[in-house]
Amino acid sequence: MRKKEPVYVTGHQHPDTDSVASAIAYAFFKKSMGIPAVACRLGKLNAETQYLLDRFGIREPVLLTDARVKLSEIDMDPLTYITPETTIYESLKQMKDQNHTYCGVIDEEGHLIGLVTKSDISEIGLGDTASSIEVMKRTSLSNICKTINGRIIYDDPEMKLNGKVSIITMTEPENLCRYDVEGRIVICGAHEETQKQVIRMRAGAMIVVWTEGISQEVVELAREYHCPILISGHGSMNTSRYIYFSPSVKEIMKTELITFSDHELAEDVGAKMMRSRYHIYPVVNEEHKLVGYASRYHIMHAVNKQIILVDHNEFSQSVRAIEKARILEVIDHHRINDFASTQPVQFRNEIVGSTATVVATIFRENQIPVPKDIAGLLLGAILSDTLNFHSPTTTKKDKVTANILAAMADLEIEDFAKELFTAAAENADLSASEMIKTDMKIFEISGLKVSISQAIVPSTENPPQGIPEIQRALDRFASKKNLDLSVMALTSILEDGSVFLFGGERAPWGKEAFPDKEGEEHSIQKEIFSRKQQILPKLTEVIERYCK
């Protein structure tokens, strides 16, 4: 049975606590319903979110970088390999046993160094034996012995082979003079006088068929002439056939290969495959170690990721190439802007202060118990997104849900909120540039590109990074990202408001939306907390007035 494809549950870019907590909790919910859900994040976690994960012992979600599927995420042919010293015969047997027409060749550390296919081997079996002379020259006696299922009766370190093979099993001793066997591998029968004559004619090695043993006289003569002796486990015909498969695969393997990295996108790999004629391609990791094999079949049957969006619905805020994914659900509390889908989508958007409130409600509606750690995480997300219920986006449902979650997690809301916002304000280690990108969303307003960043600080007057440095970083950020306006909101719960800084060519428009008091610079805007209900609408009003 084909395993179910994973479903990726992800929040928005520049993840905040609500997006990460909602993704983790909703992935847990889906798994409880038998769906292989994976919680994801689209960027680095901020201090507040990391604090919550550490406090409740929850693993950090995986980083999702693209909605398209990578080679490492599709079903490929299983890993099978050989070493350079493996015989051609052993390689062919392994291919047959595993129903493959190829086999990768790796070194001692697992690095891919070559590839052998049945086509390569067929050249040995179907080609002129003269083409194998050079290879057979370098073939060890032990390889020959393994391949013909034989026994070494006498080995000699001074063995010298010229790579040619002769069969004289039906030849009478008196007629051997017609043959030149010097340096050759000679296949002969059980006749003792024939064996002695072959040795005296300075054969390179002698393989005897249809015999149980070799006389001591023959062995002594072989020692004198440095001629190794083997007894074959097959008759003369099969011995003569198999012997050409005794060289090591390093003699015939291809070393100039078309390979793909396991984290290349399947659609990119498919396009590259169309420019070549091979039916199989080795796949390697960053260390060039073999991890599998891909073919056109695998690429044709690869599908892009199944994704559930939480805490956002705008493609501009989502993972790269989201438009190519199959979006299954949206769980959100923001405005609906550019969302579109070619297939039906379960879409739940509620007018509440936090997506975590919606997720917790879904647990209750389906009578799925909320684990204590998940309850604490969701409570933290509600307090974070509603700024401990100070935000105007806060609803009665947020407060009721928070109280239920607090009881489940055995937490006092006020004490927990103080812990949470203390952790959120502990961003002194962040540079001004990092601070801008930690919790930032980009919007398009009347054709202008606007970013709005928000950071919780202990004091709006003296943030750890310093207002002048934040202002310079904001201007650099606007220039680098080609933003018309870049906004930074420094929010203090204790001071009951936010201070705003603006960068970009349209910075004066931002200052018009949030003007300083007369005689002041960087005045605190009292009771301004919400990006979507307070900051964005005021900016939109000014921008639209100028863009009419």
N, C-alpha and C positions, 0 to 999 in steps of 0.2 A: 504493500500500500504506500502511495506517495505521501510523504509527510506534508502537513499543512504549512503553507507559507506564513512567515511571521507577519504580524501587524505592528507597525511602528507608531507609537503614540508620542507626539511631539508638541512642545510649545513653540513660541516664536523665537526669532533671532534676538541676541542680547538678552538672554533669559533672566527673568525676575523670579522671585520665590513662587508666585502664583502659577506661572507657567510650568515650572519644574515640579512643584508639589502635585499639581493637577495631573501632569503626565504620569508621574509615578503611581498616584492613587488610581487613576483610571486604567492604567495597564494592569494593576493588581485586580481591579474589578473584572476586566475582560478575561484575565487568566482564570478567575474563579468561575467564569462562564464557559470555560473550555477552549478559549481562543488564545493562541500563542502570541501574546502581546509583549512588546519590548518598549520600555520607557526610554525616551531620548531627550537630548538637549541639543541646541543649535549654537552653543558657544560656551565660553568660560563662565563658571558660576560666580556670583557675587558673594561678599562676605556673609551676608545675612542667610542666604540659601545654604551655603556651606556649613554655617553654624547649625542650622536646623537638621541637616543630614547627619552631621557628626553627633548632635545631641540625641537623636533617635536611632542611631546606628543603621542608617539606610545607605545603601550603596549608591554612588553617583551614577546617574543615567549615562548611557552610552552616547558618544558624540556622533550625530548624524550629519553628514556633509553633502549628501546628494540623494535625491529621490529616485534616481536611476540605479539599476542594479549593477553591482560589480561582479567580476568573475568569482571572487571568493564567496559570493552570496547565491550562486546558482549551482544546480546539480551538474557536476562534471564527472567524467570517468574516474573511478577510484585510483588512488596512488599505487602504481606498480613500477618496479625498477630493478635494474641489475647493476653489477659493477663492471669495470673495464675488463676484468679477468674472467668473467663468466664466459663459458664456451658458447659458440653459435648454436650448438645443439641444445644446450640448456635453455638458451634464450627462446628458441623455437618452441620447446616444450612448455615453457612458462606462458608464452603467448597463447598456445593451444588450450592450456588448462584454464586460463582466465578469459578466454574468448576475445583476445585482443589481436590486433595486427601490428602492434608496435610495442616498444618498451624503452623507457628512458634509461640512460646510463649516468650514474652518479658517482662522485668520489666518496672518500671516507667520511666527509662532513655533510654529505647530502646535497652538495652543489651539483647542478645539472652540467654534464660535460659532453653529452652526446645523445643520439637517438638511433635505435635500430628498428627497422620495419621488416615485415615479411617480404616486401619487394627487394630490400637489400639482400636478404638471405636467399631469395629465389635466384639471384644472379650467381650464387655459389652452386645451387643445385642444378640449374639449367644451363649454366655457361660452360665454356670449354675449360677442361681441367688445367690447361696451360696457364690460364689467368690466375690460378691459385698457387702457382709454384712459389712465388716470393713469400706469400703468407704462410704456406706450409713449412717453409724453411725455418720460420721463427716459432713454430708450434712446439710446446713442451710435450714430453712423453706422458706426463700425468694427464694433460688435456686429452691426448689421444686415447689413453687408457679409459678415462671416464666416458668418452663418447662412444666407444665400441663395446662398453660394458665388459672390459677385459681385466686381465691381471698382468702386472709387470713381473716377469720371471727374472730378468736381469736388466739393471739400469747401468749406464756408463756415463760419467761426467764428460768424457771426451767425444760423445756422440756428435756426428756431423751429418746434417741432412741437406740435400740440395733441393728439397721441396717436391720432388717427383715421386710418383707412386706406380708400382708395377704389381701385377697379379700373375703368379706362376704356379697356382695350386694344381693345375693339371699337366704340368710340364715334367717330363722325365729328366733325371739328373744329367744324363749324357747330352741332353739338348740345351742345357742352360748356357752353354758357351755362346749361343746365338743372342743372348740378352746382355745389355749393359745395365747392371744394377748398382754400380758403385754410387754411394751416397744417397740411394733411393730408399724409401719405405717400401719394403717388399712383403706382399701378402702371399704366404705359401701354406701348403698342407702339412699333414702329420708325418710325411716320409722323412726319416732322419737323415738320409744321405743328401736329400734335396736341401734340407736345412743347413747342413754343413757346407755344401757347395755355395749356397747363397752367402753365407758368412765369409767364405774364402774369397768370394768375388767382391768383398768389401761393401756389402750393403750398409746403408746408413742405419737402418733399424729393420727388424724382422717381426712380422705379425703372423702368428700361426693360428689357423682355423681348424676346427674339427679335431681337437686333441685335448686330452686331460692333463698332460704334463710334457716336460721337455727333459731329455736325458742329460745327465751330468756332463757327458762328453761334449754335447752341443753347447752347454752353458760355458764350459771351460774354453772352447774355441771362440765363443762370442766375446769372452773377456779378453782373449788374446788380440782379437781384431776390433775391439771397442764397438761392438754391435749390440745394442739393447734388444731384448726379446720380450714380446708380449703375447699372451694367449687371448684371442678375441672371444667375446661371448656371442658372436654371430657367425653366420656362414660367410663365405668369401664375397658374395654379392652385396649383402648389407654392410659388411665391413668396409668394402670399397666405397659404398655410398656415404656411410656415416663419417668416415675419416675426414672428409672435406668440411665437416661441420665442427671439427675439434679446435680450430683456432679461437683465440679470445675475440670477443666482439669489438675490442678496441681496434682490431685490424680492418673492420668494415663499417663501423658506426659513422654517422654523419655528425660533424662538429659545428658546421655553419648552419644554425637553426633559426627559424622564426619562432620566437617565444613571446609570451604575454605575461604581464605582471598580474598578480591576483587582485590588485585593487584598481585595475583598469576597468572602465565602464564597458558593459557587455555590448552596447550599441556601437561604441568606438571599435571594439575588437571585431565585431561583425563586418564593419566597413573595411577594415584591414584584411580580413580573411578573403574578401571578394577580390582582392588584388593578387592573390596567390593561389596555387593549385593543390595545396596539401589538404589531406582529409583530417589530420589531427595536429594539434599544436600543444607543446608542453607549456604549463603554467608555473611560474616561479614566484617566490616572495621577494621581499626587499633584499634579502641576502643571497638571492639567486639559487635558493634551495627549491627543489622540485616539490610541488604541492598537488599536482593533478594534471589532467589533460582536457582540453576543450576542442570541440568540433563545431561545424556549422549547425549541426543538429541541436547542440546545447544552446547556441545563441538564438536559434529560431524559436526555441521553447522557453527562453528566459522572459520573464515579465518584470516590469518595474514594480517598485515597492507599493504595498498597501499601507496607507497612512491614515491615522486619525489626528485631526488638528484640535488642539486644546488651547484656550486663551488667545486665539487669533483666528481670523478667517481671510485676511488679506494675503494674497500670494507674495506681495512685495516683502512681507515680514516672515515668510516661511522659508523652508529649506530650498536649496538650489534645485531647479528643474521640477518644482512641485507640480507644474502643469502636466508633466508626463506621468505622474503617479496615479494610482487608483485611490481616490479619497473616499473613505468609507463613512466617516462621521466628522462632524464639527461640534465641539462643546465650547461655548464662548459666552462672553458678556459684553462684547464691544460692538461697535457699529458694523454693519454689513456693507462692504464697499465693492471690491472687484472680484468677488467669488463667483466662479463658474465651474460647471462640471458636465461632462458628457454622459454621466450615469447618475441614477438616483443616489442621493446622499441623505443619511440621517442627520438632520441639522437641528441642534438645540441651542438657542440663544435666549438667555434670560436677562431681565433688567435687574441685576444685582451688582454688588460691589466687587465680587471675586468669582472667578471660575471655580475655585475650590468649593464654594457654596453649592454650585450646580452639581459638581461631582459627588459631594457628600449626600445631596438629595437623591441622586441616582442610586447610591448604596441603599438608602432607606426604602426607596420605592421598590427595589428588588429584594428587600429583606436579606441583604448580604451583610454579615457582621463586619464592622470596621476594626481592624487590629489597632491596638493601642498606639503603636508607633505611627501608623498611617493617620490616625485621628489627630495626634499631636502635630504631624506635618501639615495636614489640611487646616488645622486651627491657626498655625503660624502663617499660612498663606492668606487666610482671610484677614488676619490682623495686619499683615504687611500691605495687602492691596487696599484695605480700607483705612490704613494709617490709624489703627486702633479705634476705628469707627469715627474718626474725625473727618474723613473724606465725604463730600456731598453725594458720592455715589453709593454710600452705605444705605442698605435697606433693612427693614425689620427682619427679613428672612436671613440676612447675613448674621444679625445678632442672635437670632434663635438658633441657627445652625452652629454658630461659634460656641454657644452655651452647651449644646448637645455634645459637640466634639470635646470640649473641655472636660465634661463629665466622663466621657469615654477614656480620655487620656490622663485623667486624674490631675488636672492642672488648674491653677487659679489664673483667670484671664489677665488681670492687671499685673500680677507678678511676672507672668510669662511674657506679656507685651514689653515690659521694661527690659527683660533679658534680650528679647528679640531686637528691639530698636537700639540697644546698646551695642549689640553685635553689628547691626547695620551701619552704625555710625563709626565703627572701628575700621576706617578705610585709610588710615594715615599712611599705610605702606603703598597705597596706589599712587601712581603718577597722575598728573592732571589729565593726560591723554587717556589713561586707563579708566579714570573716573567718568569721563565723558561717554565711553563706550560700554560701561558696565550695565547700565539700564537705559537703553536708547532705542527709540523707534523712529522710523522715517515715514513721512506722510507726503502725499502730493496734494497741494491746495492751489486750485486755479492755475495749474500748469507749473507751479513752483515746487521745488524739492526742499522739504523742511524736515530737520531732525529735532526731536525733543528728548533730551536726556534728563534724568532725575536722580538725585543722590540724597540719601538721608544723612544729615550732619548734626553734630551736637550743638553747633552754633553757626548761624548764617553769617555772622560778622567775621569769624576767624576759622574758616574751614582749614583742615590740615594742609592742603596743598597751596593755600593762599589765593585770594581772588585775582591778583594780577597774572599769576601763572595759569590759572584756569582760563582767564580771558584770552591769553596768547594761544593756549592749546585749542581753544574753541575756534579761533580765527584760522589756525593751521588746519584743523579738522574740516572746516567748511570749504577751504580751498582745495584740499586733497580729494574730498569726496564730491566736489562740484555741487555743493549745496547753496541754494539761494539764501537760506537762513538756518542757522544752527542755534538751538536754545538749550541752556543749562539751567535747570531748576534745583537750587540748593534748599532742601526742605528740612525744617526742624519741627518735630512734634512739640517739644518743650516751648518753643517760641511761637507756636500756633501759626505757622505760615511759611512762605518761600521767598527766596531772593532769586532774581533772574539775571542771567548774563546772556549776551547775544553775539553771534559771529556771522560773517558773510556779508554780501553786498546789501541785503535787506535787513541788516541789524537795526536800523532806525525804525523799521516797521514793528519789530518786536518791542522796542522801547516805548513805542506809542501804545501798544496793547497793554503793557505793564509799566506805566510811567512812574518815575521816582517822585517822591514828595518834594515840594519846593525846598531847595537848599540842601537836599540829601543826595547821596549817591548809593545806588544799590539798596533802595528802600525795601523793607520786608513787606510782602504782599500778604496781609492777614487773611487767614482761613482759605488760602489757595493751596490745595493739595493735589487735586485730581487732574491728571494729564488729559483724560478724554472728556471730562465734563466741564472743566474750568479753563485749563491752559489752551487746549486745541481750539475750542470755540472762540475764545478771545482773539487768538492769532488769526483764525479763519476770517473773522469779521473784518479785521484791518486789511488783510491781504486781498480779500474779495473787493473791498472798497477801492483799493488802488488798481486792481486788475480789471475793473469794469471797462 
